[in-house]
């Protein structure tokens, strides 16, 4: 078969990319997640949860090492085991073994539950501790009567089967009632602490208020604007987009679509203006960057850029990888990971040093992302740049008509605003030249 001569794809023409038709992500002008109350509320919630879980894990570790407390918690289980064994002896009519096990079940439960050493077990001591725990005297008397019955039966002649079964049922009833009494008293003491924890959690969640949603009818305007643009009715599309902007709602996609509409209306300076506005909100907006480069190629003025320190350029490029809100969410995620790693460091059984090292690294990146989010928000909010709108703008050496014209700028050129005096603005070009221009010749980004 004969070979095929492959060729590179050639551009027949160049045009801007199409508008955004999906969810525009509209929000109130000047509203950012970065540096907002919601942002700081979530960070505070993570910190509060860190201390809450630290306290819970610390208490769990203390419970594991608390031998007395462990015996207290297992008292009911041990008593049920011994009562079950006593019940087996009862069915086999083993009187001596039955009363021996029933005696162990009752006194063992009292010893474990009330943390009284076996050597100190006496009727007076048991009665004294139970009274302190708020147990009724009638229930105390029932317990002591069972102990007496067991001790008497161990050395007395054989008892009737009915009496043995009665003692067994009585012991089960008394232990069940004691378990409920002692447990309820313990819960009452801990109730205040639990309520405080729940209150703190509720207050933290309350700080996470919802963001302001777009106003009614905006979705319809957005759909009508996109439809008009697709039908090449660019002026109608621009009117709809400006109605949305007039509601005080902004987004990178809204500004991007307005820039496209101005470009189709052959208004290049306003197209550049709105592409720049879109990039202030989202510096990583690829379509806006692409279309802006096409518009900039149509500008008459060619201005050299003064080179800056390479590290400053790198930091700016990293900062403009994401918008301010994306950097803020990354900060939240990194703070959460840091909290988890610190919990592993404090309570983990292995890899504690590795957890601490990674916690320090992640926290460092959290600080960096926080700085990027605040810096990106500041860049988006401050008004220190403008686009020349007038076809030709004369730049003077001083404000006022008496100033001497030092150079001329054409529409679409981007300038920095340094100062203002009345209707005059002091501007600076990217090559360092400065001058004064009438404010109606430029429009702020």
Buried (B, 14 or more C-beta within 10 A) or exposed (E): EEEEEEEEEEEEEEEBBEBBBEEBBBBBEEEBBBBBEBBEBBBBBBEBBBEBBBEEBEEEEEEEEEEEEEBBEEBBEBBBBBBEBBBEBBEEEBBEBBBBBBBBBBBBBBBBBBEBEEEEBEEEBBBBBBEEBEBEEEBBEBBBEBBEBBEEBBEEEEBEEEEBBEBBEBBBEBBEBBBEBBEEEEEEEEEEEEEEBEEBBEEBEEEEEEEEEBBEEBBEBBEBBBBBBEEEBBEBBBBBBBBBBEBBBBBBBBBBBBBBBBBBBEBBBBBBBBBBBBBBBBBEBEBBBEBBEBBBEEBEBEBEEEEEEEEEEEBEEEBBEBBBBBBBBBBBEBBBBBBBBBBBBBBBEEEEEEBBEBBEEBBEBBEBBBBBBBBBBEBBEEEEBBBBBBEEBBBBEBBEEEBEEBEEBBBBBBBEBEEEEEEBBBBBBEEEEBBBBBBEBBBEB
